[in-house]
Amino acid sequence: MRAPFRRWSRASRVASAAVVVLALAVGCSKQGAGGPAAGDSGASGAAPAIQGDITFNDDNLGRLDAALKAALQGKDLSKLDLAMVVNVAVDYWNAGKAGFTKGLADLGAKGTFQAPANGRLDQQLSILQTLRGQDISAFSLSAIDPTAVKSPIQSAASAGIPVLAIDSPLPAEDGAALYLGTPNYQAGKRAGEAMKAALGGRGKVVVLVGSLTASNAVERIQGFEDALKGTGIEVANKLADNMDAAKALTNAQTAIQTDPGVTGLYGVYSYDGPSAAQAVQAAGRTGKVKVISDDSDAQTLTFIQQGVIQATVVQSPYQQGYTGAYLLAALKVLGKDATTAVVKPFLESDGSTLSSGVGVVTQGNLDAFRAKQSQLGITG
């Protein structure tokens, strides 16, 4: 998932994205749960088709962007220095960086995108400390460990520096104003539904994940398992790799080599899907061991095209970057109460989550998804 652990119609980007959004976002709901994408053939054989969907939550967040832009009209934003701090430097976050860069440009503010090279907690904590020393105005954060960042977040909030949780929720009492990102339980449930369709309701699955304690991972796995309840599919094991792609590959190889009964692999973090696919392909079990993944790394999409990965549950990191920039500016300039008043109509039922939506990419809608990425300037 982003890693981990979700791009994507800004009022200021309508001209560049309208064609794609109008073509693809029919029936978009607040949770981004539309029907199958046009031309999605899904799985073959007796198993039901996997439902592709790339509508996300673009319509809702597009309206929010317009509302924030109107609220900020006439404000001098040139002195703002905003930051987007993610949890690991992987291709998944290229979309988030593109959205954040575009948001800064539209706001007329400056800012920086930061990612710890190897997903190391000490690196992320060092980044936060450095930003504080540079008098950052506000920052968004995909936390590697919510407990470890509690003190820096509380310290920032006390100093009048707004913090926005992205990608993975943070406790509101720790000082994060809002959560903008994937509804992770729903994402896991979509992955479970895809696995159920791919396996025809029977089989044995192993979960590959970067962390068994990160809140987004916990929620995804819970949704995945709940989707499989009442079926003949067993989750036989959950293997953590500590955000190490090489370890994820080893875990996948071990899972299918030591237990011939394994018929499915679910890769939760962005590199877990490609690791699972490599293991399946190398073992000569393409199509026999079904792979459901998360996120839209280039390797993942290639494996979908080749039929090694049956589907991937995708997020909208572009919107986490773009809308995130607008939210940070509003929180700093307008204040928390005024920003909350603008945001409230767009929140999910929990009153604190701005969903960036969930999508499902299969062979049937892969070309449409790639076109949407290209339209938004997302590479890698």
Summary of the structure (lengths in Angstrom):
residues: 380
radius of gyration: 19.8
end to end distance: 15.6
largest distance: 64.3
contacts: 1525
relative contact order: 0.21
helix: 46%
strand: 17%
